Amino acid sequence: MLSMDAILSSQQGLIMLPSSSRQSDFNLSLFTPATATTASSFVFSNMGLRSSKRASGWCGQLFNKTMGGVKPATASAYGHRENVLVEEAPEVMETTPSFKTYPGQAFPLGVSEVEDRINFSIFSQHATAVTLCLLVPNRKNSDAMNGEIMEFRLDPGVNRTGDIWHLCVEDLPGSDVLYGYRIDGPQDWHQGHRFDDKIILIDPYAKFVDGRRVFGDASNKLSKFLGTYDFDSPPFDWGDDYVCPRIPEKDLIIYEMNIRAFTIDESSGLDPDIRGSYLGVIEKIPHLLELGINAVELLPVFEFDEMEFQRRPNPRDHMINTWGYSTINFFAPMSRYASAGGGPINASQEFKKMVKALHNAGIKVILDVVYNHTNEADDEYPYTTSFRGIDNKVYYMVDLNNDGKLLNFSGCGNSFNCNHPVVMELILDSLRYWFTEYHIDGFRFDLASVLCRGTDGSPLNAPPLVKAIAKDAVLSKCTIIAEPWDCGGLYLVGKFPNWDRWAEWNGKYRDDVRRFIKSDCGMKGDFATRISGSADLYKVNKRKPYHSINFVVAHDGFTLYDLVSYNFKQNEANGEGGRDGSNDNYSWNCGFEGETIDADIKALRSRQMKNFHLALMISQGTPMMLMGDEYGHTRFGNNNSYGHDTAVNHFQWTQLEERRDDIFRFFSKVLEFRRTHEVFKQENFLNKRDVTWHEDNWGNHESKFLAFTLHDGHGRDIYLAFNAHEYAVQVAIPSPPRNERWFRLVDTNLESPDDFISEGVPDVRATYNMAPYSSILLEAKP
């Protein structure tokens, strides 16, 4: 790595201001001229390219470099900026080595290595000036970068091919270089442009992003972020015996989880250096195996700024973004999930170690990806880090009929222009990269209805991006899941353009199952439809039951415990006066709002949690459960806890141990039963041979009882009954198959361990007394 002094000594005649005059603002000069002069031109030659492999960073102040002199800084769009660098007296020139530059090539976008040269390439259709900024830092501690930024202003006549700007630099280090771009262009706000060449921007194709090293470090909350690369590290060793798990989609059991929240709490018992990190997840794989899931769906792991709420005074400036739905870059792993503040390169390596360990344990890895918007917010309080300053009109949907304002279908101030050809290719490149480089098994697309909108925001029947993802050869083996709605009202549950590939978060499953279990009237038929695979939504063309991702709760909304403990959200701590979060929760507090010591209410809540879990795991389709529900995690009624880096979101390992013999045992037993019984994982939708409904009064609005038998074709039938009445029901049990008898495995009214007995209790009588708010499962065996 070159030191700051080495960088300075290589520049012709640069005289540095005293350190007391330095400032972190990009616009301030770090240099003073000895003699003003005109910069000489770049020297170029052609070369071939080899594809890039790694990247990192941020900065201090800038200077411009050419082969024979120093360029003045680009004029600001809002007025001329003073020259900050000039040539010095010729007597020192012979002691100063220089970086040779060449025209470079347009592809691949991002950073690529060519022998001893580094090629930089970036798209901007509407830019009029592009300046490459490079920093070779001398890092003295984990959060301070020292050094000066060199600026290379690109000549559009030499360094531009179509809408791609490019430059190749010789003799740069193969790693530890931070880079970004200053880009200028039209100032026509009403035409959708937001150029500001005072800001150094992150390359959309940067494979690593560096900045703040420690998660939630308030002392560095205004940290800048830049890209970096790494061509020096050896390829990651996946191992000779390594294979990705081959689990059919119909067999998946998904566990939605947050990397940091899973192990950051002291109760995890982990070394402080790895709490809340990718490596921390590895240490807790035995818990996932004991629980019985076979896929994790990770809340966003693309680089994001968890301190974004604290960049200016506002009602949410006490919060830390722990969920990560605020992407800075679509290629870079979240660097602050590295252990011990290790930075982006270590984060990448440790992420791969985590994936490898999960795969070796037979667990697939699905990423929750956010391509519907970015961190750059709205026009009132923009947080420009990349796309907005590179080419806002291309990367975002803008309303040219309304003064060029940003369209907002995400609820976060902007909407990514996903079906613009350039943006579509960026998203596809990102997905392919995560699949090939990090061996990711699938993707869940946040607010995926935004991906179904045209460049003007209008809904598309056959959105090009959604089709391209479904048809892409590289992604053909990936599970692809849509969250089929957005904040603009485009609700596509059961209607998401799918090409027989896309699965969907089934929001109707969530709502109907909640309403039945909590004893709403008129829900029996809908409940039956949902647990049998939602054929009304998905029995179209070649779609399958497993294209319905069934869930009762997820990260946004109540936890399972809170679903049975609160009638109303408790979101005052979020700083928005309780206005945020959904008001339609279909929850029931079982007789008391919030925490209580009443034993009867606590027992009823436990019973309801088990009812929900059993219903989820016996349903046709793909079940998804939420991290922490296996022990009854509470967020104390907060149904939108994205900004709390506290026990509100953190997995409580002590509580897990306290409840291991009760709720956790029941959850894991039910999961094991699903895994070992194909009758719950049908490849096709149920027909009359597959299920017998013990019901002749479907139209009874007051009925809250449902019973049915699933037939596996081999005589090992499963009988299930759900009683959502507030009173007991005498149930007539059907005769078992010939030469078999019924064994009771589950009765949620019984206390642990009798609530689930794996071998079953034999000789179930012809009638069974089902308690209020309870469910049973019987298995036919010889």
ZADRENDREN-431707 format. One record per residue (C-alpha): x, y, z. Coordinates in steps of 0.02 Angstrom, whole numbers, plus 50000, padded with zeros to 5 digits. Example, Ala and Ser with C-alpha at 12.3 -4.5 7.8 and 13.67 -1.06 7.14 Angstrom:
REM residues 2
506154977550390506844994750357
This chain:
REM residues 782
500005000050000500655017349959500735029650102500035047150090501815053850080502225041949938500705047749843501165065849869502965063449819502395055949655501455071549606502365085249512502605100149624501105097949738501265107849898500135101850038499275113550160499645110950344498635096950422497655109350527496865116150369496205099250308494365095750314493315080550273492145089850156492505084949977492385102949918493835109950018495575112049943497035102850019498325111049909498955128249869499795133049705501605138449689501405143649507499785142749408499855133449243498795124249117498675105449133499435094948997498475081248907498355062748950499415049848863498485034448802498745017548722497615002748689497574986648790496584970748820495504967148973495294953349100493744952349210493754959849386493664949449543493634960649699493364979349765493244993149940493105011750012493135031150053494175046450060494745063950102495085077449970495445076649786496765080949662496955078949474498365069849388498955069049208500475062249121501345078749107500525090049234499045092949346497275096949291496215110049376494655103249463493045102649364491935117949376490425115749487488715115549408488295129949522489805140549485491665139449446492745130449574494485136749609495955126649545496605116249688498165109149609499525116349498501235111649433502735115349541504445121249487505275109749359506755105949470505775092649567504985084249416506365071549390506045064149563504205061249532503565044849457501835045449378500365034049341500155030849156498385031349093497595023648939495895025248856495285009048931493794998948874491934999748904491674981948962491554974549087490744988349188491564991849355493384988049390494384974849297496204969549297497294969449141499044963249176499784977449280498384989449236496674992849312495204997249200493785008049264492115008749173490475017149217488835020749127488085038149119487015042748971486725060949015488395065649094489415079349015490955076949125491605061949222493085062149341493845046249413494405048649594495685036849669496325035349847497755024049898497475024950086498625022450232497455014950357498075017950536496515011750625494905002950582493905018550544495125031750482495785032850305497245044050272497805049650102497345061149961496245057549813496935058649637495745064649504495785059149323494605069149215493985058549070494025065648894492335061748810493215060848643494405047448704493675039548860491875037448807491095023348705489245026448681488595030248855490025021548946491505031249014493135021949042494965023849087496405011949119497765016049247499455007549254500415002349409498995004149533499044992049679497964976549660497014980449819496764993749953496305006949826494705016649855493825024349708492305034049653491735046649524491255064849515489995067349376489265083049300487845085149179486275095049139485485104649282483715102949215482825097149373481145096749286481885084449160482385072649299484235076849314485105078149483486945080249437488095087549569489965085749534490435090549712489965073149772491065057849750489945043549696490025024849720490205014349562488585004249541489674989449490490884990549637491084973249710491544980049882491084995849974492115002850117491725015950247491245014650430491964998450498490954995750657489064993650651488125007850732489695017850776488915034550824490625043050825490745039850638488925041550588489325053250443490555041050366490765042150178490745026550070491755022249914492075006949809493634996449815494334980949731495474966349772496474956949642497794951149767496874938549875496804920449817495134913149763494034907049904494244888549938492524880549933493304863449961493424847949853491934839449936490824854749939489124853649855487604864949862486104856649944484934848749818483264851749903481714852149792480684867849812479204857749877480284851950023480914868950080480584875150257481144893250263481784902550416481764921450394483194929150493484304944350516486194941550519486584954150654485074951350765485344932550767486924932950874487294950950930486494948751101487684944351243486574929451281487244921251121488794916951222489924920851074491554930351074491154949051059492164950050899490994938450805489314943050880488164949750748489284943750606489274931150466490434920350572489204921550716487894912850610489094898250583489224895650770487334894150784487034881950641486734868050769485214877750829484514878650653484774860050629483954856050795482474866950749482324857750584482314870950447483244868150284483324885750210483714902850281483034918650205484234932450255483614950150277484614961750164486494958750159486914971150021487904986150085486804998650176487085013250294486325008750461486605026550524485625035050385484265041150503485555050750604486295061250465485145075950506483975080750649482295072150626481015062250730481925045950688483695051750725483805040350876483615024850768484825012850683484275003850525484464985650577483414977750440484424984750294483054988850168484055003750105485314997449978486885007549936487594994949813486934978849735488554969049726489434972349892489104961750047488684971850203490434975850265489954978850447489384960850463491234956250459491974950550623492954962950729492684977450609493674968250476493064978250326492364973650156493644960950097493524950950257491634952850250491634944650079492714930150136491714927450295490074928250199490714914150090491254904350243489494906250311488694900350149489894885650140489514880550319487644881950294487744871850134488804858550218487434857450349486124854850214485374872350228485004883050076485334901750075484024913750005484344932450003483034945850030483504958149894482934976249876482924981849695481354992449710482235007649786483905013249858484565022850007484585039249910482885044449979481835058449904482095075949835481735084550000483115075950098484185066749970485615055650024486605055249862487895041449860487805033849686486385032049560485575049049589487185058149545487705046349405486115047449301484535050349401483415050449248483995033049199484075024649369482465031249445480665033149390480305051749370478695060749331479105072049185477325078749193477595084649371479205094749368480295079249355479915073449532480375056049589478975043349586478795034149750478015016849745479185010249880478685021550023480515026450039480585041749926481125034049761480765019649643482145010749548481845011349361481934992449348481304990249170482475002849091483674991948987485234998049077484484996149250483774979149206485494973149152486244979849314484994969849416485284954049313487174956049329486974958049517485904942349534487094932149426488564938349527487804933049693487374916049620489084912749543490244921649666489334917949830488364902149783486684909349834485214897449810483804909749787483124927249803481594935149883481194951649797480584965349914479054974949850479204965549687477704974349610478864989149580479794977549461478164976349364478074994949325478665003849169479845018649166478355030249194477715019749340476265011849248475944993149277476554981049144475724964549102477374956749047478764966549135480414963449045481454961749203480304949149286480284938849126482174940149106482464933749283481284919149253482114914649087483934918049131485044902749105486204906849250484764909449371483784894349311484214884249466483784898149588482214899549691481414916249649480104923449765479084939249743478344950149878476894953749759476364971149813477064988649830476635004849917475755011549763474324999149776474904986449645474314970649737474754955449633474524940649752474064926049639474274937149487476134940949486476864938349310477734921849338478164911749181477834896549293479424900549390479044913949517478434909649691477514922649795477364927849974475534923149997474804937950092473064930450080473684914850169474344925650310472724935350329471494920950312472434909250430472584923050560470734926850550470174908850566471324904150710470834919750807469004914850786468324926850656466664921650582466484915750403468284910450379468144891350375468094889850186469504902150160470554893150292470274876650202470774884450036472384891650107473004876150197472644865350044473804875549932472814891049877472274883149714471164898149683472744908549665474064896849595473214882849498473594891549334474644884849190476074874949265476144883249434476294872049586475734872549768477504876549822477414893049726476384898849875477574904450012476474902050164476794912550319475864918550471477124931750524478684939550446479974952650491478784967050457477294965150572476974956750737478014942050794477004926350828476984929951014476414947850986475074941750866474234932951013474664946451141474194963251062472644969950978473514986050933475254990550872476414999250997477535009450882477805025450980479675021850996479855023350807479735042250811478245043750694476875046050823476285028150801475755031550622476955019050543476655000450529475084991450475473434994250564472674978350492473524964950594472094952550623472804949450795471984944650960472754947551132471814932951211470984944251339472324956551395473394969151301475244965551318476174956751457475184948451595475424936551741473704928651716474064910051697472504906351595472884919951468474694914351454474134896451425472904901951291474254912051204475414897151204474024886351133473664898950995475494899850946475514880950929473904881350828474674893750707476274883750691475364867350662474244875250531475754882350441476734866250439475324854950380474844866750237475204862750056476484875149992478134881650058478124886550242479124901250308479344905150493480154920050578481744919750681481334919650866479584912550851480274895850906480404902751084479064916251078480074932051045479184948251082479454965651011478234972051142476924975751010478034985350889477524979450716478814989850621480414987850721481654991450581482605004750679482954996250846484654988350872484114981651041483284966751123481724971851028482504963350876483944953450949483744934650969483654930851156484624914751183484254914351369482384914251333482654900151209483444889551346482054893951469480734888251344481664874151260480584860451337478954868751290478694879851138480364875751056480104857151078478374858151000478974868650853480434857050813479354841450829478074848250707479464853050586480174835550595478464828250561478244838850406479964834250340479624815650357477864815450282477674818250096475804820550114476114838850164477254842150015476224837649863476944841349692475204844949625473624852549695472504841449801471084831749721469684821149794470854806149811472074816349916470904823750046469244820450130468384835550207467324830650356466144844750325464384846450254463984864050309465234875250221463984889450214463784890950403464474908250439464594904550625465574888450608467384889450666467804871050661468674861650520469194843450508469924833550364470954818150321472454818150206472764801850113474534797250067474054782849954474894769950066473634769150207474594780950321473214793950330473334809850433471804816850520471804835150571470524845850661470544864150711469314870950837469304889950840467714891050944467744897851120466934881651178467384863251170466804852551025466404833951027467214827550868466674811850777468274803450722468154793950556468654775850544470494773050507471064763350353470874744550359472054735450479472614751850555472134762550704472274780750749473704787250855473604804550930475204814150902474634832050932473404840451047473864858651074472754859551229473924848051322475484853851410477214848851353477754835151324475994828251296475604841551165476684831751041477074813351065478124806950921477634788650935475824793450963474524788451091473534773551023471694768751026470894785550996469034783751029467644786850905467344803850981468634816251041468324830951156469244845751079469564860251195469204878251142470544885751030471454869451002472004857850863472384839350849473344828050731473064809350719474084797050617473464780250554474694766150592474604747150605
